[in-house]
Amino acid sequence: MSPPTVIKFKFRLYVAGDTQNSMQALANLRKFCQTYLADDYDIEVIDVFKEPCQTLDAGIFMTPTLVKLSPFPVLKIVGTLSQTEIILQALGLDARTE
């Protein structure tokens, strides 16, 4: 019998340097992941000022923007990620936390 499949969440957070909203989004994302995903996640942070071409290629026009790369489907959430219930629902995690 094989071990259960572990879903690995991969996130990319686009931020605008160390602005207040960007730092708040990063702190909120880290807290969210630690609370609801244990060790089941990876976070990549992209500074739009340092990586403008990558940002435009990804279709990012506002910051902060969180992109859930996996599991499929890809999902974008704009804002400081302060509304936990909305993020849980958007990521389909509301059932996992009960």
C-alpha beads as a LAMMPS data file, in Angstrom:
LAMMPS data file: protein, C-alpha beads

98 atoms
97 bonds

1 atom types
1 bond types

-500.0 500.0 xlo xhi
-500.0 500.0 ylo yhi
-500.0 500.0 zlo zhi

Masses

1 110.0

Atoms # bond

1 1 1 0.000 0.000 0.000
2 1 1 1.480 3.360 -1.036
3 1 1 1.526 6.380 1.273
4 1 1 -1.202 8.995 0.806
5 1 1 -0.585 11.639 -1.824
6 1 1 0.504 14.955 -0.336
7 1 1 -0.700 18.081 -2.087
8 1 1 2.120 20.595 -2.340
9 1 1 0.998 24.187 -2.673
10 1 1 3.304 26.408 -4.683
11 1 1 2.801 30.140 -4.388
12 1 1 4.411 33.125 -6.087
13 1 1 3.862 36.486 -4.412
14 1 1 4.503 39.618 -6.463
15 1 1 5.422 42.588 -4.289
16 1 1 6.462 46.197 -4.869
17 1 1 9.680 46.401 -2.891
18 1 1 9.218 46.757 0.839
19 1 1 6.037 48.804 0.749
20 1 1 3.621 48.399 3.640
21 1 1 1.003 46.464 1.631
22 1 1 3.639 44.146 0.164
23 1 1 5.185 43.345 3.540
24 1 1 1.732 42.853 5.068
25 1 1 0.794 40.435 2.279
26 1 1 4.002 38.438 2.791
27 1 1 3.494 38.262 6.572
28 1 1 -0.153 37.261 6.117
29 1 1 0.779 34.588 3.556
30 1 1 3.455 33.085 5.809
31 1 1 1.081 33.023 8.787
32 1 1 -1.695 31.521 6.652
33 1 1 0.587 28.787 5.304
34 1 1 1.987 27.919 8.737
35 1 1 -1.511 27.747 10.183
36 1 1 -3.340 25.862 7.436
37 1 1 -0.724 24.097 5.296
38 1 1 1.948 22.928 7.796
39 1 1 4.979 22.059 5.630
40 1 1 2.884 21.553 2.510
41 1 1 3.885 24.748 0.664
42 1 1 6.597 26.699 -1.138
43 1 1 6.613 30.492 -1.427
44 1 1 8.558 32.427 -4.055
45 1 1 8.619 36.220 -3.727
46 1 1 9.086 38.367 -6.838
47 1 1 9.842 42.067 -6.464
48 1 1 8.238 43.784 -9.452
49 1 1 10.883 46.526 -9.358
50 1 1 13.709 43.991 -9.707
51 1 1 11.948 41.645 -12.156
52 1 1 9.728 43.856 -14.369
53 1 1 9.879 41.602 -17.448
54 1 1 8.920 38.474 -15.497
55 1 1 6.114 40.430 -13.859
56 1 1 4.678 41.638 -17.158
57 1 1 5.093 38.208 -18.762
58 1 1 3.013 36.760 -15.914
59 1 1 0.272 39.333 -16.496
60 1 1 0.714 41.011 -13.119
61 1 1 -0.452 44.632 -13.106
62 1 1 -1.200 45.200 -9.407
63 1 1 0.669 44.439 -6.211
64 1 1 0.608 42.616 -4.002
65 1 1 -0.632 39.673 -6.089
66 1 1 -0.522 36.059 -4.986
67 1 1 -0.413 33.385 -7.669
68 1 1 -1.178 29.794 -6.681
69 1 1 0.823 27.765 -9.179
70 1 1 -0.127 24.331 -7.902
71 1 1 -2.190 22.386 -7.411
72 1 1 -4.055 23.180 -10.607
73 1 1 -5.863 25.416 -11.494
74 1 1 -3.677 28.504 -11.324
75 1 1 -5.324 31.220 -9.240
76 1 1 -4.527 34.893 -8.643
77 1 1 -5.505 36.829 -5.520
78 1 1 -4.814 40.565 -5.281
79 1 1 -4.427 42.341 -1.953
80 1 1 -2.839 42.006 1.465
81 1 1 -4.302 38.533 2.091
82 1 1 -5.841 39.664 5.365
83 1 1 -9.214 37.910 4.920
84 1 1 -8.474 34.312 5.871
85 1 1 -11.941 32.899 5.154
86 1 1 -11.920 34.254 1.609
87 1 1 -8.461 32.790 0.967
88 1 1 -9.495 29.404 2.375
89 1 1 -12.505 29.326 0.075
90 1 1 -10.548 30.542 -2.957
91 1 1 -7.933 27.823 -2.436
92 1 1 -10.544 25.166 -1.765
93 1 1 -9.212 24.580 1.739
94 1 1 -12.300 25.261 3.815
95 1 1 -13.102 21.518 3.960
96 1 1 -9.494 20.566 4.886
97 1 1 -9.530 22.672 8.038
98 1 1 -12.630 21.160 9.628

Bonds

1 1 1 2
2 1 2 3
3 1 3 4
4 1 4 5
5 1 5 6
6 1 6 7
7 1 7 8
8 1 8 9
9 1 9 10
10 1 10 11
11 1 11 12
12 1 12 13
13 1 13 14
14 1 14 15
15 1 15 16
16 1 16 17
17 1 17 18
18 1 18 19
19 1 19 20
20 1 20 21
21 1 21 22
22 1 22 23
23 1 23 24
24 1 24 25
25 1 25 26
26 1 26 27
27 1 27 28
28 1 28 29
29 1 29 30
30 1 30 31
31 1 31 32
32 1 32 33
33 1 33 34
34 1 34 35
35 1 35 36
36 1 36 37
37 1 37 38
38 1 38 39
39 1 39 40
40 1 40 41
41 1 41 42
42 1 42 43
43 1 43 44
44 1 44 45
45 1 45 46
46 1 46 47
47 1 47 48
48 1 48 49
49 1 49 50
50 1 50 51
51 1 51 52
52 1 52 53
53 1 53 54
54 1 54 55
55 1 55 56
56 1 56 57
57 1 57 58
58 1 58 59
59 1 59 60
60 1 60 61
61 1 61 62
62 1 62 63
63 1 63 64
64 1 64 65
65 1 65 66
66 1 66 67
67 1 67 68
68 1 68 69
69 1 69 70
70 1 70 71
71 1 71 72
72 1 72 73
73 1 73 74
74 1 74 75
75 1 75 76
76 1 76 77
77 1 77 78
78 1 78 79
79 1 79 80
80 1 80 81
81 1 81 82
82 1 82 83
83 1 83 84
84 1 84 85
85 1 85 86
86 1 86 87
87 1 87 88
88 1 88 89
89 1 89 90
90 1 90 91
91 1 91 92
92 1 92 93
93 1 93 94
94 1 94 95
95 1 95 96
96 1 96 97
97 1 97 98
